[in-house]
Amino acid sequence: MRKRRFLVLIFIFLCLLMTVGLYFLPPIHDRVAWRLDSLITQIKYKLNPPEEAVFVPAQKTPAAVVPSATALPAAQSTSTNSGPTLTPTPAVSPTITPTPLPGAVSLDGVVYVDQFNRWNYCGPANLTMALKFWGWKGTRDDIARVIKPGANEPDKPFIDRGKTDKNVMPYEMANFVIDETPYNVLVRYGGDMDLIKRLIAAGFPILIEKGYYERDYTGKVAWLGHYSFVTGYDDEKDVFIYQDSYPPEKVSGENREISYADFNEGWRSFDNIFMLVYPPERDAELYGLLGDWGDPAWANQHALDIANEEVQSLNGIDAFFAWFNKGTSHVNLTQYGEAAEAYDRAFDIYAGLGEDDKQRPYRMMWYQTGPYKAYYYSGRYQDVINLANVTLDTVSDKSLEESIYWRGMAEQALGDTAAAIADFRMTVYLNSSFTPGIEALINLGVQP
């Protein structure tokens, strides 16, 4: 009897060993790892609900002196999501010649790419579609190796692989286009639907970042951010046509339709940001279509004007997004004191959300880091640290390199160099391509 029991245990052990071995085979691991991680995340969120984490600003008195844009640390800029100024503005802003647009356009030559069997891959998948439209021959994994390297680092523990970067920022995608392809790229805030139609009608598909809602495991409606590749519109149906790299189950992601109203509502939560990838020989044509949006300063001010109107008219979660956008636009205009005040108001509204069927949008700081800049450059270092800690509490594995980076910057400003070094090193561990963390360590005389 004991011998039989021993043999059964040996058999079970060998089966488990074989299962683990099969799991690490690349074809199986690629298909299963993200599902296993999703299950682990759900368990952690059940034990520690992320929507209950609330940041309360503690230093609401604006600093007397707000640093100018020249004070930005290495690899940062006036963009809310960091990164360089991508495309120079022409010396003379061209005017738009009014031309009646067709009532409907659906661009040909779109190559659909999904993000299935990959973790948080909407950035690489959508950028792949934008590049392939112009003839690029690469794949979503070629992009991820550069902008999402955690998915391709076999030396990391298996639980970290493929999920070390919760979100790929617009500047990271734009940098890939500049550094790795022959194409140009442009990123602007404050876009509108008429502009999108004009660009699409001229043959320029557009990448946008927008919010959407879905029910999660708690039964509540959760807000998430998602990139979309917009390739058409139809005025008779009042819809945009877009490619969805991660559609709902049993729904095709190709040429999906979204109403103008729903599109605008989702776009609002990202300050109406848009990105254009295009051949350099069409640069003059594109700027002719953009008109005033060719000037990033004008676009940032236009985004602020939109936010100033919306904070007066919106309520609930939409008011939170509007005030957040107001802060984002002030950051992009290097008006950090005003930005901090706007973000304070946004977080005040945030604290009161979640009583109805909708959760608080706890993922907001996964995608946009403007508050860190506003508080840091207003001298509110403890608020930077507190916000980073609250944000990291919403992540099951605390793997947001941007939040950890800004916490490190604030720790350094407060004289806690050891804590800052530890945080900067963690950013590089989570994302080996994270230039701000690398440069922060080098500036401190420490090897990454």
C-alpha positions in Angstrom: 0.0 0.0 0.0 2.8 2.4 0.9 4.7 1.5 -2.2 1.6 2.2 -4.3 1.0 5.6 -2.6 4.7 6.4 -3.2 4.4 5.6 -6.9 1.3 7.7 -7.1 3.1 10.7 -5.6 6.1 10.1 -7.9 3.7 10.1 -10.9 1.9 13.3 -9.8 5.3 15.0 -9.3 6.5 13.9 -12.7 3.2 15.2 -14.3 3.7 18.5 -12.6 7.3 18.7 -13.7 6.2 17.9 -17.2 3.5 20.5 -17.1 6.0 23.2 -16.0 8.4 22.1 -18.7 5.7 22.3 -21.3 4.6 25.7 -20.0 8.1 27.2 -20.7 8.1 26.0 -24.4 7.8 29.3 -26.4 4.7 28.2 -28.4 2.8 27.2 -25.3 4.2 30.0 -23.0 3.1 32.7 -25.5 -0.4 31.5 -25.5 -0.9 30.6 -21.8 1.3 33.0 -19.8 -1.0 36.0 -20.2 -4.0 34.0 -19.2 -2.3 32.7 -16.1 -1.2 36.2 -15.2 -4.7 37.5 -15.7 -6.0 34.9 -13.2 -3.3 35.9 -10.7 -4.2 39.5 -11.1 -7.9 38.9 -10.5 -7.1 37.0 -7.3 -4.9 39.9 -6.1 -7.5 42.5 -7.0 -10.1 40.5 -5.1 -8.0 40.7 -2.0 -6.9 44.3 -2.5 -9.5 46.2 -4.6 -7.6 48.8 -6.7 -10.6 51.2 -6.9 -10.3 51.8 -3.2 -6.9 53.4 -3.4 -7.5 57.2 -3.3 -4.9 59.9 -3.5 -5.5 63.0 -1.4 -3.3 66.0 -2.3 -1.5 67.3 0.9 0.4 70.4 -0.4 -2.2 72.5 -2.2 -0.3 75.8 -1.8 1.3 76.6 -5.2 5.1 77.1 -5.2 6.2 80.7 -5.6 8.5 79.8 -8.5 7.6 77.3 -11.1 10.6 75.9 -13.2 10.6 76.6 -16.9 10.8 73.9 -19.6 14.6 74.1 -19.6 14.6 72.6 -16.1 13.2 69.3 -17.3 15.4 66.3 -16.5 17.1 64.3 -19.2 14.8 62.5 -21.7 11.8 64.5 -20.5 9.9 67.2 -22.3 6.7 69.2 -22.1 4.7 66.3 -23.3 2.5 64.7 -20.5 3.9 61.3 -21.4 7.5 62.4 -21.7 9.8 62.2 -24.8 11.2 64.6 -27.4 9.5 67.1 -29.6 9.0 64.9 -32.6 8.3 67.0 -35.7 9.5 70.5 -36.3 6.8 73.1 -37.1 7.1 74.9 -40.4 8.2 78.5 -40.2 4.9 79.6 -41.8 1.7 77.9 -40.7 -0.2 76.9 -43.8 -3.9 77.7 -44.2 -6.5 75.1 -45.0 -8.3 75.5 -48.3 -12.0 74.7 -47.6 -12.8 71.6 -49.6 -16.1 69.7 -49.2 -15.3 66.2 -47.8 -16.9 63.0 -49.0 -19.7 61.7 -46.9 -17.9 58.4 -46.3 -14.4 57.1 -46.6 -12.9 53.7 -45.8 -9.2 53.6 -46.6 -7.8 50.7 -48.6 -4.5 49.0 -47.8 -5.1 48.4 -44.0 -3.4 45.3 -42.6 -5.2 44.2 -39.5 -3.0 43.2 -36.5 -4.4 41.9 -33.2 -2.7 41.7 -29.8 -3.9 38.2 -28.8 -1.5 35.9 -27.0 0.5 38.9 -25.8 0.2 40.9 -22.6 -0.8 44.6 -22.9 0.1 44.7 -26.5 -2.3 47.3 -27.9 0.6 49.8 -28.4 2.8 47.5 -30.6 -0.2 46.0 -32.4 -1.7 49.4 -33.4 1.6 50.9 -34.3 2.3 47.9 -36.5 -1.0 48.6 -38.4 0.0 52.3 -38.8 3.4 51.4 -40.2 2.2 48.6 -42.4 -0.3 50.9 -44.0 2.7 52.6 -45.6 4.5 49.4 -46.5 6.6 48.6 -43.4 7.5 44.9 -43.3 8.0 44.4 -39.6 5.8 42.7 -36.9 4.3 43.6 -33.6 7.1 41.7 -31.9 9.8 43.7 -33.7 8.2 46.8 -32.2 7.9 45.2 -28.7 11.5 44.2 -28.6 12.3 47.9 -28.6 9.4 49.6 -26.7 8.3 46.7 -24.5 11.5 44.7 -23.9 10.2 42.9 -20.8 8.3 40.6 -23.2 11.5 39.5 -24.8 13.9 39.1 -21.9 14.3 35.4 -21.1 16.6 36.0 -18.2 13.8 37.5 -16.1 11.7 35.3 -13.8 8.8 33.8 -15.8 6.2 35.7 -13.8 7.7 39.0 -14.9 8.1 38.2 -18.6 5.6 39.9 -20.9 4.0 42.1 -18.3 6.7 44.4 -17.0 5.2 47.4 -18.9 1.5 48.1 -18.2 1.3 50.7 -21.0 3.4 51.8 -23.9 3.4 55.6 -23.9 2.8 57.6 -27.1 6.4 59.0 -27.0 7.8 55.5 -26.9 5.9 54.6 -30.0 6.9 57.8 -31.7 10.5 57.3 -30.8 10.4 53.8 -32.4 9.1 55.4 -35.7 11.9 58.0 -35.6 14.7 55.6 -34.6 13.8 52.3 -36.3 11.9 53.2 -39.5 12.2 55.6 -42.5 8.9 57.3 -41.7 7.9 60.5 -39.9 5.6 60.8 -36.9 3.6 63.6 -35.4 1.8 63.7 -32.0 -0.6 66.4 -31.0 -3.3 67.1 -28.3 -6.6 68.8 -28.7 -7.8 67.2 -31.9 -11.3 67.2 -33.1 -13.5 65.0 -35.3 -13.6 67.3 -38.3 -9.8 67.2 -38.4 -9.8 63.4 -38.3 -12.2 63.3 -41.2 -10.1 65.7 -43.2 -7.0 63.7 -42.6 -8.6 60.4 -43.4 -10.2 61.8 -46.6 -6.7 62.8 -47.7 -5.3 59.3 -47.1 -3.8 59.7 -43.6 -5.1 57.1 -41.1 -4.7 58.1 -37.4 -3.7 56.5 -34.2 -5.6 57.7 -31.1 -5.6 56.8 -27.4 -9.0 56.6 -25.8 -10.9 55.2 -22.9 -13.6 52.6 -22.9 -15.7 50.7 -20.4 -16.3 47.0 -19.7 -17.6 45.0 -16.8 -14.9 43.3 -14.8 -14.9 40.4 -12.4 -16.6 42.5 -9.7 -19.6 43.2 -11.9 -18.9 46.9 -11.9 -18.1 48.9 -15.1 -14.4 49.5 -15.2 -12.6 52.2 -17.3 -9.5 51.2 -19.4 -7.3 53.0 -21.9 -6.8 51.6 -25.4 -5.1 52.6 -28.6 -7.2 52.5 -31.8 -6.3 52.9 -35.5 -8.9 55.0 -37.2 -9.2 54.3 -40.9 -12.6 55.6 -42.1 -15.9 57.4 -41.3 -19.4 57.5 -42.5 -21.5 60.6 -42.0 -24.8 59.0 -42.9 -24.3 56.4 -40.1 -22.5 58.9 -37.8 -19.6 56.5 -37.2 -15.9 56.3 -37.4 -14.3 53.1 -38.7 -11.4 51.8 -36.7 -9.3 48.7 -36.2 -9.6 47.2 -32.7 -6.6 45.1 -31.8 -8.5 43.6 -28.8 -12.2 43.3 -29.6 -14.8 41.7 -27.3 -15.0 37.9 -27.5 -16.6 36.6 -30.8 -16.5 40.1 -32.4 -14.2 40.9 -35.3 -11.7 43.6 -34.6 -11.5 44.6 -38.3 -13.4 47.7 -39.5 -15.4 48.1 -36.4 -17.8 51.1 -36.1 -18.1 53.5 -33.3 -20.6 56.4 -33.1 -19.3 59.9 -33.2 -20.7 60.5 -29.7 -19.0 57.4 -28.1 -15.8 58.1 -30.0 -15.7 61.7 -28.6 -16.5 60.6 -25.1 -13.7 58.0 -25.1 -11.2 60.3 -26.7 -11.9 63.0 -24.1 -10.2 61.0 -21.4 -6.9 61.3 -23.2 -7.1 65.1 -23.9 -7.9 64.3 -27.6 -4.4 63.1 -28.4 -3.6 61.8 -31.9 -0.6 60.4 -33.7 0.2 60.3 -37.4 2.8 58.0 -39.0 3.5 59.1 -42.6 6.1 59.1 -45.4 8.5 62.1 -45.2 7.8 63.0 -48.8 4.2 63.9 -47.7 5.3 66.3 -45.0 4.2 69.5 -46.7 0.9 67.9 -47.7 0.2 66.9 -44.1 1.0 70.3 -42.6 -1.3 71.8 -45.2 -4.1 69.6 -43.9 -3.3 70.2 -40.2 -3.4 74.0 -40.4 -3.1 75.4 -36.9 -2.5 71.9 -35.4 0.9 72.0 -37.2 2.0 74.2 -34.3 2.2 72.1 -31.1 1.9 75.2 -28.9 -1.3 76.1 -30.6 -2.6 72.5 -30.2 -1.8 72.5 -26.5 -3.6 75.8 -26.0 -6.6 74.6 -28.0 -6.7 71.5 -25.8 -6.7 73.8 -22.8 -9.5 75.8 -24.3 -11.6 72.7 -24.7 -10.9 71.6 -21.1 -11.8 75.0 -19.8 -15.2 74.7 -21.5 -15.8 71.2 -20.4 -15.0 71.7 -16.7 -17.9 74.1 -16.6 -20.5 71.7 -18.1 -19.6 68.1 -17.2 -20.3 66.1 -14.1 -19.1 62.9 -12.5 -16.4 60.8 -14.2 -16.5 63.1 -17.2 -15.8 66.1 -15.0 -12.8 64.2 -13.6 -11.5 63.7 -17.1 -12.1 67.3 -18.0 -10.1 68.6 -15.0 -7.4 66.1 -15.6 -7.2 67.3 -19.2 -6.9 70.9 -18.0 -3.9 69.9 -15.9 -2.4 68.0 -18.8 -2.7 71.0 -21.1 -1.2 73.3 -18.5 1.8 70.8 -18.2 2.2 70.7 -22.0 2.3 74.5 -21.9 4.9 74.4 -18.9 2.4 76.1 -16.6 3.1 73.8 -13.7 1.4 75.7 -10.9 -1.8 76.0 -12.8 -1.5 72.3 -13.7 -1.1 71.3 -10.1 -4.3 73.2 -9.1 -6.3 71.5 -11.9 -5.1 68.1 -11.0 -6.0 68.8 -7.3 -9.5 69.4 -8.5 -9.5 66.3 -10.6 -8.4 64.1 -7.7 -11.0 65.7 -5.4 -13.7 64.7 -7.9 -12.1 61.2 -8.2 -12.4 60.6 -4.5 -16.2 61.0 -4.7 -16.6 58.6 -7.7 -17.5 54.9 -7.5 -20.8 55.0 -5.6 -22.8 54.0 -8.7 -22.3 51.1 -11.1 -19.0 52.6 -12.4 -15.7 52.1 -10.6 -13.2 54.9 -10.1 -11.0 55.0 -13.2 -8.0 53.7 -11.2 -5.9 53.0 -14.2 -5.7 56.6 -15.2 -2.1 57.1 -13.9 -1.0 53.9 -15.7 -1.4 55.9 -19.0 -0.7 59.5 -18.2 1.9 61.0 -15.9 1.2 64.7 -16.1 0.4 65.0 -12.3 3.9 63.9 -11.4 5.4 66.7 -13.5 3.0 69.3 -12.2 3.6 68.5 -8.5 7.4 67.9 -9.0 8.0 71.2 -10.8 5.8 73.0 -8.2 8.0 71.7 -5.5 5.4 69.4 -4.1 7.7 66.4 -3.7 5.8 64.6 -1.0 2.7 64.7 -3.2 4.7 63.1 -6.0 5.7 60.2 -3.6 2.2 59.8 -2.2 0.6 59.7 -5.7 3.1 57.2 -6.9 2.5 55.0 -3.9 -1.3 55.1 -4.4 -0.9 54.5 -8.1 1.4 51.5 -7.5 -1.2 50.1 -5.1 -3.6 49.8 -8.1 -1.2 47.5 -9.9 -1.0 43.8 -8.9 2.7 43.6 -9.4 3.6 47.3 -8.9 5.3 47.4 -12.4 4.8 51.0 -13.5 8.3 52.3 -14.3 7.0 55.9 -14.9 5.5 56.1 -11.4 8.6 54.6 -9.8 10.8 57.0 -11.8 8.9 60.1 -10.6 8.9 58.8 -7.0 12.7 58.4 -7.3 13.0 62.0 -8.6 11.0 63.3 -5.6 13.1 61.2 -3.2 16.2 62.6 -4.7 14.9 66.1 -4.4 14.1 65.5 -0.7 17.7 64.1 -0.1 16.9 60.4 0.1 19.5 59.4 -2.5 19.5 55.7 -1.5 15.8 55.3 -2.0 16.0 57.2 -5.3 18.8 54.9 -6.6 16.7 51.9 -5.7 13.7 53.2 -7.6 15.8 54.2 -10.7 17.3 50.7 -10.7 13.8 49.2 -10.5 12.7 51.3 -13.5 15.5 49.8 -15.6 14.8 46.3 -14.4 11.1 46.7 -15.4 12.0 48.3 -18.8 15.6 48.0 -19.9 14.9 50.7 -22.6 13.7 53.3 -20.1 16.1 56.1 -20.8 15.0 58.4 -18.0 15.9 55.8 -15.4 19.2 55.0 -17.0 20.2 58.7 -17.3 19.1 59.4 -13.7 21.5 56.6 -12.5 24.3 57.9 -14.7 23.8 61.4 -13.3 24.2 60.0 -9.8 27.4 58.2 -10.8 25.8 54.8 -10.4 25.8 52.0 -12.9 22.3 51.0 -14.2 
